[in-house]
Amino acid sequence: MDKQTVTIYDVAREAQVSMATVSRVVNGNTNVKPSTRAKVLEVIKRLDYRPNAVARGLASKKTTTVGVLLPDITNNFFNSLALGIDDIASMYKYNIILDNADNKKESQVLSNILAKQVDGVIYMGHQLSDSVREEINRTNTPFVLAGLNDTKNEIPSVNIDYTQAFYEVVIGLLEQGYQHIGFLAAKPYFTNNTDRYNGYVKALEEAGKSVDQDLLFETADSRFKNGEEIASHIKDSKADALVVVGDELAVKVTNFMVDNGVKVPEEFAIVTSNNTALTEIVRPSLTSIEPPLYDIGAVSMRILTKLMHKEEDVENHVTLPHKFVLRDSTKH
C-alpha cells in the first residue's frame, strides 16, 4: 500500500477496529484496552501511517502548530532561545514553524506565518517595529515576545531587565577607572527608546557624566563580518571601554583591537551582552551579561501554551534574573 495514501480508515480496517478507536490510540487516550492498543500500533507501524495534521486542525479548529519568528537564524542568541522554545513545545505536543526574517520585511514574514493558521506565535528580536505591532494587533492569535520587552506593555513578554544590566555594567567600568565608555549597537538603535541604551545613560548620569555623541557607535547589523569599519572607528576614538549589544560585534572589535596592538583590558575594556559560546572562543575571552537564554525561550513557550488554552493564571510580563560572567576583557 502506498504510504502516501494511508488513511485512518485503512488503519481501522487492517486492525479491525473503529476509526474512533484508532483516533483514541493516536491521541494517547487511555480508554483503550492494552491488547487493542498494541494491535493498532502494530498496524500504524506496518503501514507507516502518519496522522494528517491539517485535517485534524480543520476538525478541531486547532493546528497544534506554533509559529516562531526570529530576525537572524545564524545568531547564537536566537538559537539558544529557540532551543528552550522547542523543548517546551515538544512537551506540550506542539509542532513549530520557524521562519527567518533576515533581509525580509518582518511584518510580511509574520503575516505569512499567521496565514498558516498557527495557534500561537513567539516573536524574537531586539526591537518591535510599528509595522510588526500593527500586524500583532490585527489578529486574535496569541503572541509572546521572547528576549524582547514591549515598551507599551501590550504584548506578553519574557526577558531580563536589560536597563538594569547595562546600568550595572557601566557603573562597574567607571569604578574600574575607565572614563570614556562607548556604546555599540546595530542599526537602527539610537532612534528607539531601547532598554539597554537607557541603562547606559542612567549610569552615566548618576556618575555626573553627560552622553557623548562621539562615543555612540552604530553599524549596519550585528554580524561579525560587518564590524571592521566600526571597529577601526572605535580604535581611533577616545573610547577606553565599550559595552556592546551583540556578541558577534564584540568579538570583531576585540580581534581588531588585539590585531592592532591595543592591550585589552589594560588600555581598552569590552563587555558584551548575551554570553553565547563566542564569548569564550575569542582571546581575550569576553566579560558578559548572562541572560538565561534557554529559560527565556522555555518560559515564553509555557506562557504561550497558557494563552492558547485560555488559562486565567497567566503572568503576561516575566522578568528573569540575570548574572555576569567576568572574563579577560575587563579588569577584575
DARALIN-V510464 format. One line per field, one symbol per residue. burial: b if it has 16 or more other ideal C-beta (glycine too) atoms within 10 Angstrom, else e. Layout:
burial->???
This chain:
burial->eeeeebebebbbebbebeeebbbbbbeeeeebeeebbebbeebbeebebeeeeeebbeeeeebbbbbbbbbbeebbbbbbbbebbbebbeeeebebebbbbeeeebbebbeebbeeebbbbbbbbbbbeeebeebbeeeebbbbbbbbbbeeeebbbbbbbbbebbbbbbbbbbeeebeebbbbbbeebeeeebbbbebbbbbbeeeeeeeeeebebebebbbbeebeebbeebbeeebbbbbbbbbbbbbbbbbbbeeeebebbeebbbbbbbbbebbeebebbbbbbbbbbebbbbbbbbbbbbbbeeeeebeeebeeebebeebbbbbe
